[in-house]
Amino acid sequence: MSAGYAHIVSRGEAAVDSTQVPIPQYQFTFHDGFRDFAKVLTEPELIVFLTDELALTSDVVDRALRQLHDLGDATISDLHISDNDASFMGLNIVQSEY
C-alpha cells in the first residue's frame, strides 16, 4: 500500500436537516497514485469519517475544515488507505481525468 493524498471540495449544501438549516456537503477524493476513490458526505459525516474512519488527529481535521470553510477545498497528504479499506469505508472507484 502506497501513501496517497485526499482532496476535499465543497459541493454546496445538502438537503435541509430537521432544524431547517442547510447542511454543507463535500466530496472526499483519495488518490493513491494508481486509482481514485471518492465519497460525498455532509459536514457532520465528513468530521466522523476523518476522525473515526481515518483516525486523523484533531489538528489535521481542524486545519482541513478551516480550509474548506475559507477556500472551498482542502488537501490532506500522506494517507494510507488500502483497496479493501476503501471499499469498507464506502469509497467508490472513480475515473481520473489526469
Secondary structure, DSSP 8 states (H G I E B T S, - for coil): ---EEEEEEEEEEEEE-TTS-EEEEEEEEEE-SS-EEEEEEEHHHHHHIIIIIS---HHHHHHHHHHHHHHSEEEEEEE---HHHHHHTT-EEE----
